[in-house]
C-alpha cells in the first residue's frame, strides 16, 4: 500500500531564511526602511534615498538573521510577555487575630 507523505506540513513557515515568528519583525522593518528612504530621498535626492533603502534592508536582514540565530521563537515570545508583567508584586499579609 502506497501512502503519500507531505513533508512540508511539519516544517515552520520560512521566507528567505527568516522563520516563523520573525517574519512579522522583518515585515515591520521593511515598511519602516522604505518609508525612511522615501523621506530621505525627497529631502536629499533620489540616489541617496535608494542607497539608504538598500543599506537599511541589508543591515536589517543581517541583524534579524543574528537575532534569529541567538534567540528561539519561544524566547522572543517570553521576552515580549515579560515586558508586560509588573516589576514587583506587593503582597499584603493578613494578620489574623483570635477573637476571645
SULURFEN-V124034 format. One record per residue. N is the residue number from 1. RES is the residue in one small letter. OMEGA is omega in whole degrees, -180 to 180 (NA if undefined). NEAR is the number of other ideal C-beta (glycine too) atoms within 10 Angstrom. D_CENTER is the distance of its C-alpha to the mean C-alpha in Angstrom with 1 decimal. Layout:
N,RES,OMEGA,NEAR,D_CENTER  N,RES,OMEGA,NEAR,D_CENTER
This chain:
1,x,180,2,44.5  2,x,180,3,41.5  3,x,177,4,38.1  4,x,178,4,35.2  5,x,178,6,32.0  6,x,-174,6,28.7  7,x,-176,6,26.6  8,x,-178,6,23.4  9,x,-178,6,23.1  10,x,-179,7,21.9  11,x,177,9,19.3  12,x,177,9,15.6  13,x,-178,10,14.4  14,x,177,11,13.8  15,x,180,11,14.0  16,x,178,8,15.2  17,x,178,10,14.2  18,x,-172,19,10.5  19,x,172,14,10.4  20,x,-172,15,9.6  21,x,-180,18,6.5  22,x,-179,20,4.6  23,x,179,16,7.1  24,x,178,10,6.0  25,x,179,16,3.7  26,x,180,18,6.9  27,x,178,12,9.1  28,x,180,11,8.5  29,x,179,18,9.2  30,x,-180,15,12.2  31,x,-180,10,13.6  32,x,-179,12,13.6  33,x,178,19,15.1  34,x,178,15,17.6  35,x,179,11,18.7  36,x,-180,14,19.1  37,x,176,21,21.1  38,x,178,14,23.3  39,x,179,12,24.1  40,x,179,18,24.9  41,x,178,17,26.8  42,x,-179,10,29.0  43,x,-172,9,29.8  44,x,-180,12,30.5  45,x,-175,11,31.1  46,x,-178,12,29.7  47,x,179,9,29.6  48,x,178,13,27.6  49,x,178,19,25.1  50,x,178,13,24.7  51,x,178,15,24.5  52,x,180,19,21.8  53,x,-179,19,19.7  54,x,-180,12,20.3  55,x,-179,12,19.6  56,x,180,18,16.3  57,x,180,16,15.1  58,x,179,11,16.3  59,x,178,12,15.0  60,x,179,17,11.4  61,x,179,16,11.9  62,x,179,10,13.5  63,x,179,12,11.0  64,x,177,17,8.1  65,x,177,15,11.0  66,x,178,10,11.9  67,x,179,13,8.8  68,x,179,19,8.9  69,x,-175,8,12.6  70,x,-176,9,12.6  71,x,175,15,10.6  72,x,179,13,10.8  73,x,178,13,8.8  74,x,179,9,11.2  75,x,177,11,10.9  76,x,179,17,7.3  77,x,179,12,8.9  78,x,179,11,12.0  79,x,179,10,10.7  80,x,178,10,9.4  81,x,-178,9,12.8  82,x,179,8,14.7  83,x,-177,6,14.1  84,x,179,6,16.0  85,x,177,8,18.9  86,x,-178,6,21.9  87,x,179,4,22.7  88,x,179,6,26.0  89,x,180,6,28.1  90,x,178,5,31.7  91,x,176,6,34.2  92,x,-178,5,37.6  93,x,178,5,40.1  94,x,178,5,42.9  95,x,-179,5,46.4  96,x,178,6,48.7  97,x,176,5,52.3  98,x,175,4,55.2  99,x,-176,4,57.5  100,x,NA,3,61.0
